[in-house]
């Protein structure tokens, strides 16, 4: 019996994953379904599983905080809409990186990879070789997706006078304010968007240029003017054309440091 842990905060994504799991011809037990960093830390401190399916952006922070706080020995299959975390994934017991929305075929390949790790007949040497090949293939696929993927070039703004457009390259950051999404451009002007969530917007942006620094703000790298230390685990970001500083969340600061230097 293979014991699974699912760490996922989106109900539709969790249902899809469980549907794929249910179609596997292997005895499986889903031990728990968790949607926050804190719950996952508490669970993993007291329980062991054979495999973790882990989203990355959770309700209360970044999933890599879990694996920094708890020593996990089992493989992890990461499921996420963001392709900028793949290196962190393979430094955290990751054996597969499924970009949402992923197909049944991609899921099956990840599962087959897990079975290689799980099978007792696989020697340590062969396992290491397989892992190195897998990492190389994943890097190649992700790099190709960054090049080939068509990202959103402009956003439409609906007004009483009609519709106008803001070019993505001229947006210095996106922000969620009381359930409404705004784009701030290089002139300092604020535009109300029709998109309902930052996650929806983020899925259509180049992850090399845009990064979610906290739960409510998404910055554009070319417009970052200065970065200052705000507290022990957070940074203050000054953007061109915007007077106020934006602040990273504690859970995203380390990933932001890595991203901003790429």
TIKETOR-32729 format. One record per residue: residue number from 1; x, y, z of N, C-alpha, C, O in turn. Coordinates in steps of 0.2 Angstrom, whole numbers. Example, Ala and Ser with C-alpha at 12.3 -4.5 7.8 and 13.67 -1.06 7.14 Angstrom:
2
     n    n.xx    n.yy    n.zz   ca.xx   ca.yy   ca.zz    c.xx    c.yy    c.zz    o.xx    o.yy    o.zz
     1      66     -28      39      62     -22      39      66     -16      39      71     -17      42
     2      64     -11      35      68      -5      36      64       0      39      67       6      40
REM end
This chain:
262
     n    n.xx    n.yy    n.zz   ca.xx   ca.yy   ca.zz    c.xx    c.yy    c.zz    o.xx    o.yy    o.zz
     1       4      -6       0       0       0       0       4       6       0       9       7       4
     2       3      10      -5       7      17      -5       3      22      -2      -2      23      -3
     3       7      26       3       4      31       7       5      38       4      11      39       3
     4       0      41       2       1      48      -1      -1      54       3      -6      53       7
     5       2      59       3       0      66       6      -1      71       0       3      71      -4
     6      -7      74       0      -9      79      -5      -8      86      -1     -12      87       3
     7      -4      90      -4      -4      97      -1      -6     102      -7      -2     103     -12
     8     -12     104      -7     -15     108     -12     -21     112      -9     -25     110      -6
     9     -21     119     -11     -26     123      -8     -32     125     -13     -36     128     -11
    10     -31     122     -19     -37     124     -24     -41     117     -25     -38     112     -26
    11     -47     118     -23     -52     112     -23     -52     109     -30     -52     103     -30
    12     -53     113     -35     -53     110     -42     -47     106     -44     -47     100     -47
    13     -41     109     -42     -35     105     -43     -34      99     -39     -32      94     -42
    14     -37      99     -33     -36      93     -29     -41      88     -31     -39      82     -31
    15     -47      90     -34     -51      85     -36     -48      81     -43     -49      75     -44
    16     -45      85     -47     -42      83     -53     -37      78     -51     -36      72     -54
    17     -33      80     -47     -27      75     -45     -30      69     -42     -27      63     -43
    18     -35      69     -38     -37      63     -35     -41      59     -40     -41      52     -39
    19     -43      62     -45     -46      58     -50     -41      54     -54     -42      48     -56
    20     -35      57     -55     -30      54     -59     -27      48     -54     -26      43     -57
    21     -27      49     -48     -24      44     -43     -29      38     -43     -26      33     -42
    22     -35      40     -43     -40      34     -42     -40      29     -48     -42      24     -48
    23     -37      32     -54     -37      28     -60     -30      24     -60     -29      20     -65
    24     -26      24     -55     -20      21     -55     -21      13     -53     -25      12     -48
    25     -18       9     -56     -19       2     -54     -14       0     -49     -10      -5     -50
    26     -14       3     -44      -9       1     -38     -13       3     -31     -16       8     -31
    27     -12      -1     -26     -15       0     -20     -12       7     -17      -6       7     -16
    28     -17      11     -16     -15      18     -13     -19      20      -8     -25      19      -8
    29     -17      24      -3     -20      27       2     -18      34       3     -13      35       4
    30     -23      38       2     -22      45       3     -23      47      11     -28      47      13
    31     -17      48      14     -17      49      21     -20      55      23     -24      56      28
    32     -19      61      20     -21      67      22     -21      72      16     -18      71      11
    33     -26      77      16     -26      82      11     -26      89      15     -30      90      19
    34     -20      93      13     -19      98      17     -18     105      13     -16     104       7
    35     -20     110      15     -20     116      11     -16     122      14     -16     128      11
    36     -12     121      19      -8     127      22      -1     124      24       0     118      25
    37       3     129      24      10     127      26      10     125      33      13     119      35
    38       7     128      38       7     126      45       4     119      46       7     115      50
    39      -1     118      43      -4     111      44       0     106      41       1     100      44
    40       4     107      35       8     102      32      14     101      37      17      95      38
    41      17     106      40      23     106      45      21     101      50      24      97      52
    42      15     103      53      13      99      59      11      92      57      13      87      61
    43       9      90      51       7      83      49      14      80      48      15      74      51
    44      19      83      45      25      79      43      29      78      49      34      74      49
    45      29      82      54      32      81      60      30      75      64      34      72      68
    46      24      72      62      22      67      66      20      61      62      17      56      64
    47      21      61      55      18      56      51      23      55      45      27      60      43
    48      24      49      42      28      47      37      24      45      31      19      41      32
    49      25      47      25      22      44      19      27      42      14      33      43      14
    50      24      39       9      29      37       3      30      42      -2      35      42      -6
    51      25      46      -3      25      51      -8      21      57      -7      15      56      -4
    52      23      63      -9      19      69      -8      18      72     -14      22      73     -18
    53      12      74     -15      10      78     -21       9      85     -18       5      87     -14
    54      13      90     -20      13      97     -17      13     102     -22      16     103     -27
    55       7     107     -21       7     113     -24      12     117     -21      16     115     -16
    56      14     123     -24      19     128     -21      16     134     -18      18     135     -12
    57      12     137     -21       9     143     -18       3     141     -14      -2     139     -17
    58       3     141      -7      -2     139      -3      -6     145       0      -4     151      -1
    59     -11     144       4     -15     149       7     -11     154      12     -12     160      12
    60      -6     151      15      -2     155      20       5     155      18       9     157      23
    61       7     154      12      14     155      10      16     150       5      12     147       2
    62      23     150       4      26     146      -1      28     139       2      30     138       8
    63      26     133      -2      27     127       1      34     125       3      35     120       7
    64      39     128       0      46     127       1      48     128       9      53     126      11
    65      44     132      12      45     134      19      44     127      23      47     126      28
    66      39     123      20      38     116      24      44     112      24      46     110      29
    67      47     112      18      53     107      17      60     110      20      65     107      21
    68      59     117      22      65     120      26      64     118      33      69     118      37
    69      58     118      35      56     117      43      56     109      45      57     108      51
    70      55     105      40      54      98      42      58      94      37      58      95      31
    71      61      89      40      66      85      36      61      79      32      58      75      36
    72      61      79      26      56      74      22      61      70      18      65      72      14
    73      60      63      19      64      58      16      61      55       9      64      52       5
    74      54      56       9      51      53       3      51      58      -3      52      64      -2
    75      50      55      -9      50      59     -15      44      64     -15      39      63     -12
    76      44      70     -19      39      74     -20      38      76     -27      42      77     -31
    77      31      76     -29      29      78     -36      26      84     -35      21      85     -32
    78      29      90     -38      26      96     -37      21      98     -42      22      96     -48
    79      16     101     -41      10     103     -45       9     110     -45       7     112     -39
    80      10     114     -50      10     121     -49       9     125     -56      10     122     -61
    81       6     131     -55       5     135     -61      11     139     -63      11     142     -68
    82      16     139     -59      22     143     -60      28     139     -61      30     134     -58
    83      32     141     -67      38     137     -69      44     140     -66      50     138     -68
    84      44     145     -62      50     148     -59      53     145     -53      59     146     -51
    85      50     140     -51      52     136     -45      55     130     -46      57     126     -41
    86      56     128     -52      59     121     -53      65     119     -50      66     113     -48
    87      70     124     -50      76     122     -47      75     121     -39      78     117     -36
    88      71     125     -36      70     124     -29      67     117     -28      68     114     -23
    89      62     115     -33      59     109     -32      64     103     -32      63      98     -28
    90      69     103     -36      74      98     -36      79      98     -31      83      93     -30
    91      79     103     -27      83     104     -21      79     102     -15      82     102      -9
    92      73     100     -16      68      98     -10      65      91     -11      59      91     -10
    93      69      86     -13      66      80     -14      62      79     -20      58      74     -21
    94      61      84     -25      57      84     -30      60      79     -36      65      79     -37
    95      55      75     -38      57      70     -44      53      72     -50      54      69     -55
    96      48      76     -49      44      78     -55      41      85     -54      40      87     -48
    97      40      89     -59      37      96     -59      32      96     -64      33      97     -70
    98      25      96     -62      20      96     -66      17     103     -67      14     106     -62
    99      17     106     -72      14     113     -73       7     112     -75       5     109     -79
   100       3     116     -71      -4     116     -72      -6     120     -78      -3     125     -79
   101     -11     118     -82     -15     112     -81     -11     106     -84      -9     107     -90
   102     -10     101     -81      -6      95     -83     -11      90     -86     -16      89     -83
   103      -9      86     -91     -13      81     -93     -12      74     -90      -8      74     -85
   104     -16      70     -91     -16      63     -88      -9      60     -90      -6      56     -86
   105      -7      61     -96      -1      58     -99       5      61     -95       9      57     -93
   106       5      67     -93      11      70     -89      11      67     -82      16      66     -79
   107       4      67     -80       4      64     -73       6      57     -73      10      55     -68
   108       5      53     -78       7      46     -78      14      45     -78      17      41     -75
   109      18      49     -82      25      49     -82      28      51     -76      33      48     -74
   110      25      56     -72      28      57     -65      27      51     -61      31      50     -57
   111      21      48     -61      19      42     -57      24      37     -58      27      33     -54
   112      26      35     -65      30      30     -67      37      32     -64      41      27     -62
   113      39      38     -64      45      40     -61      46      38     -53      51      36     -51
   114      40      40     -50      40      38     -43      41      31     -42      44      28     -37
   115      37      26     -46      38      19     -45      45      17     -46      47      12     -43
   116      49      20     -50      56      18     -51      60      20     -44      64      16     -42
   117      58      25     -41      61      26     -34      58      22     -29      62      20     -24
   118      52      20     -29      49      16     -24      51       8     -25      51       5     -20
   119      52       6     -31      54      -1     -32      60      -3     -28      65       0     -29
   120      59      -9     -25      65     -11     -21      71     -14     -25      76     -15     -23
   121      69     -16     -31      74     -19     -36      78     -14     -39      83     -16     -42
   122      77      -7     -38      81      -2     -41      87      -1     -37      86       1     -31
   123      93      -1     -39      99       0     -35     100       7     -34      98      11     -38
   124     104       9     -29     105      16     -27     109      19     -33     107      25     -35
   125     113      16     -36     117      19     -42     112      20     -48     113      25     -51
   126     108      15     -50     104      16     -55      99      22     -54      97      26     -58
   127      97      22     -47      92      27     -45      95      34     -46      92      39     -49
   128     101      35     -44     104      41     -45     105      43     -52     104      49     -54
   129     107      38     -56     107      40     -64     101      42     -66     100      46     -70
   130      95      38     -65      89      40     -67      87      47     -65      84      51     -69
   131      88      49     -59      86      55     -56      90      61     -60      87      66     -62
   132      97      60     -61     100      65     -65      97      66     -72      97      71     -74
   133      95      60     -75      92      60     -82      86      64     -82      84      68     -86
   134      82      63     -76      75      66     -76      76      73     -75      73      77     -78
   135      81      75     -70      82      82     -69      84      86     -75      81      91     -77
   136      88      83     -79      91      86     -86      85      87     -90      84      92     -94
   137      80      82     -91      75      82     -95      70      87     -93      67      91     -97
   138      69      88     -87      64      93     -84      66     100     -85      63     104     -88
   139      73     101     -84      76     108     -86      75     109     -93      73     115     -94
   140      76     105     -97      76     106    -104      68     108    -106      67     113    -110
   141      64     104    -103      57     105    -105      54     112    -102      51     116    -106
   142      56     114     -96      54     120     -93      57     126     -97      54     131     -98
   143      64     125     -99      67     131    -102      64     132    -109      63     137    -111
   144      62     126    -112      58     127    -119      51     130    -118      49     134    -122
   145      48     128    -112      41     131    -111      42     139    -110      37     143    -112
   146      47     141    -107      48     148    -106      49     152    -113      47     157    -114
   147      53     149    -117      54     152    -124      48     152    -128      46     156    -132
   148      44     146    -128      39     145    -133      32     148    -131      28     149    -135
   149      31     148    -124      24     150    -122      23     157    -124      27     162    -124
   150      17     158    -126      14     165    -128      11     168    -122       6     166    -119
   151      15     174    -120      13     177    -114       8     183    -116       9     186    -122
   152       4     186    -111       0     191    -112       4     198    -114       8     200    -110
   153       2     201    -119       6     207    -121       3     213    -119       6     219    -118
   154      -4     213    -118      -7     219    -116     -14     217    -112     -16     212    -112
   155     -16     222    -108     -22     221    -104     -28     226    -106     -26     232    -107
   156     -34     224    -107     -39     228    -108     -42     231    -102     -43     228     -97
   157     -44     237    -103     -47     241     -97     -54     243     -99     -54     247    -104
   158     -59     241     -96     -66     243     -98     -68     249     -94     -67     250     -88
   159     -70     254     -97     -73     261     -94     -80     262     -97     -82     259    -102
   160     -83     268     -94     -89     270     -97     -88     273    -104     -93     273    -108
   161     -82     275    -105     -81     279    -112     -79     273    -117     -79     275    -123
   162     -77     267    -115     -75     262    -120     -70     258    -117     -69     258    -111
   163     -66     255    -121     -61     250    -119     -54     253    -122     -53     255    -127
   164     -49     253    -117     -42     255    -119     -38     250    -117     -40     245    -113
   165     -31     250    -119     -26     245    -117     -20     247    -114     -18     253    -115
   166     -17     243    -109     -11     245    -106      -6     239    -108      -8     233    -107
   167       0     241    -111       5     236    -113       8     233    -107       9     236    -102
   168       8     226    -107      11     223    -101      18     225     -99      19     226     -93
   169      22     227    -104      29     229    -102      29     236     -98      34     238     -95
   170      23     240     -99      23     246     -96      20     246     -89      19     251     -85
   171      18     240     -87      15     239     -80      20     237     -75      24     233     -76
   172      21     241     -70      26     240     -65      25     235     -60      29     232     -57
   173      18     235     -58      16     230     -53       8     229     -54       5     234     -56
   174       6     223     -52      -1     222     -51      -3     221     -43       2     219     -40
   175      -9     223     -41     -10     222     -34     -18     220     -33     -22     223     -37
   176     -19     216     -28     -26     215     -26     -28     219     -20     -24     219     -15
   177     -33     223     -21     -35     227     -16     -43     226     -15     -47     228     -19
   178     -44     223      -9     -51     222      -7     -55     218     -12     -61     220     -14
   179     -52     213     -15     -55     209     -20     -55     212     -27     -58     209     -31
   180     -52     217     -28     -51     220     -35     -44     220     -37     -40     221     -33
   181     -43     219     -43     -36     218     -46     -34     225     -50     -38     227     -54
   182     -29     228     -48     -27     234     -51     -20     233     -55     -16     229     -52
   183     -19     237     -60     -12     237     -63     -10     244     -63     -13     249     -64
   184      -3     245     -61       0     252     -60       5     252     -65       9     248     -66
   185       4     258     -69       9     258     -75      15     263     -74      15     266     -68
   186      19     264     -78      25     268     -77      24     276     -76      28     279     -74
   187      18     278     -77      16     285     -76      13     286     -69      12     291     -67
   188      12     280     -65       9     280     -59       2     279     -59      -1     280     -53
   189      -1     279     -65      -8     278     -65     -11     271     -63      -7     266     -65
   190     -16     271     -60     -19     264     -58     -25     262     -62     -29     267     -64
   191     -25     256     -65     -30     254     -69     -34     248     -66     -31     243     -64
   192     -40     248     -66     -44     242     -63     -45     237     -69     -48     238     -74
   193     -43     231     -67     -44     225     -72     -50     221     -71     -53     221     -66
   194     -52     217     -76     -58     213     -76     -56     206     -73     -60     202     -70
   195     -49     204     -73     -47     198     -70     -49     198     -62     -49     203     -59
   196     -51     192     -60     -53     191     -53     -48     190     -48     -49     191     -42
   197     -42     187     -50     -37     185     -45     -30     186     -48     -29     187     -54
   198     -25     187     -44     -18     188     -46     -16     182     -49     -11     182     -54
   199     -18     176     -46     -16     170     -49     -18     169     -56     -14     166     -60
   200     -24     171     -58     -26     171     -65     -21     175     -70     -19     173     -75
   201     -19     181     -67     -15     185     -71      -8     182     -71      -5     182     -77
   202      -5     180     -66       1     177     -66       2     171     -71       8     170     -73
   203      -3     167     -72      -2     162     -76      -1     164     -84       1     160     -88
   204      -2     170     -85      -2     173     -92       4     178     -93       5     181     -98
   205       9     178     -88      15     182     -88      21     178     -88      21     172     -85
   206      26     181     -91      33     178     -91      36     178     -84      37     183     -81
   207      37     172     -81      40     171     -74      47     174     -74      49     175     -68
   208      50     175     -79      57     178     -79      56     186     -77      61     189     -75
   209      50     189     -79      49     196     -78      45     197     -72      46     203     -69
   210      40     193     -70      35     195     -65      36     190     -59      37     184     -60
   211      35     192     -53      36     188     -47      31     191     -42      30     197     -41
   212      27     186     -39      23     187     -33      27     188     -27      29     183     -24
   213      28     194     -24      32     196     -19      28     194     -12      31     193      -7
   214      21     194     -12      17     193      -7      10     191      -9      10     190     -15
   215       6     190      -5      -1     187      -7      -5     192     -12      -9     190     -15
   216      -3     199     -11      -7     204     -15      -3     208     -20      -6     212     -23
   217       3     207     -21       7     211     -26      11     207     -30      15     202     -28
   218      12     209     -37      15     205     -42      20     210     -45      17     215     -49
   219      26     210     -45      31     215     -48      34     213     -54      35     207     -56
   220      35     218     -58      39     218     -65      46     219     -64      48     225     -63
   221      51     214     -65      58     215     -64      61     221     -67      65     225     -64
   222      60     223     -73      63     228     -77      62     235     -73      66     240     -74
   223      57     235     -69      55     242     -66      57     242     -59      55     247     -55
   224      61     237     -56      63     237     -50      69     242     -50      74     241     -53
   225      69     247     -45      74     252     -45      79     251     -39      85     252     -40
   226      76     249     -34      80     248     -28      77     243     -23      71     242     -23
   227      81     239     -20      79     234     -15      83     236      -8      89     236      -8
   228      79     236      -3      82     238       4      79     233       9      74     230       8
   229      83     232      14      81     227      19      76     231      24      77     236      26
   230      70     227      25      65     230      29      65     227      36      64     231      40
   231      66     221      36      66     218      43      71     211      42      74     211      36
   232      71     207      47      75     202      46      74     197      40      79     195      37
   233      68     196      39      66     191      34      62     194      28      59     191      24
   234      62     201      28      58     204      22      62     210      19      67     212      22
   235      60     211      13      63     217       9      58     222       7      52     220       6
   236      61     228       6      57     234       4      59     235      -4      65     236      -5
   237      54     235      -8      56     236     -15      53     243     -18      48     245     -17
   238      58     247     -21      56     253     -24      56     252     -31      60     250     -35
   239      50     254     -34      49     253     -41      49     260     -45      47     265     -42
   240      51     260     -51      51     266     -55      45     269     -56      40     266     -58
   241      44     276     -54      38     279     -55      32     278     -50      27     280     -50
   242      34     275     -44      29     273     -39      33     276     -32      38     273     -31
   243      29     280     -29      32     283     -23      33     278     -17      38     279     -13
   244      28     274     -16      28     269     -10      33     263     -11      34     261     -17
   245      35     260      -6      39     254      -6      34     248      -6      29     248      -2
   246      35     243      -9      32     236      -8      36     232      -4      42     232      -4
   247      33     227      -1      37     223       4      36     216       2      30     213       1
   248      41     212       3      40     205       2      38     201       8      39     204      13
   249      34     196       7      32     192      13      38     188      15      43     186      11
   250      38     185      21      43     181      24      44     175      20      50     173      19
   251      39     172      18      39     166      14      42     166       7      44     161       4
   252      41     172       4      43     173      -3      50     177      -3      52     177      -9
   253      53     179       2      59     183       2      65     179      -1      68     182      -6
   254      66     173       1      72     169      -2      71     168      -9      76     169     -13
   255      65     166     -11      64     165     -18      64     171     -22      67     171     -28
   256      62     177     -20      63     183     -23      70     185     -24      72     187     -30
   257      74     184     -19      81     185     -20      84     181     -26      88     184     -30
   258      83     175     -26      85     171     -31      83     173     -38      87     173     -43
   259      76     174     -39      73     176     -45      76     183     -48      77     184     -53
   260      77     188     -43      78     195     -45      85     195     -48      87     200     -52
   261      90     190     -47      97     190     -49      97     186     -56     103     186     -59
   262      92     183     -58      92     179     -64      91     183     -70      92     181     -76
REM end
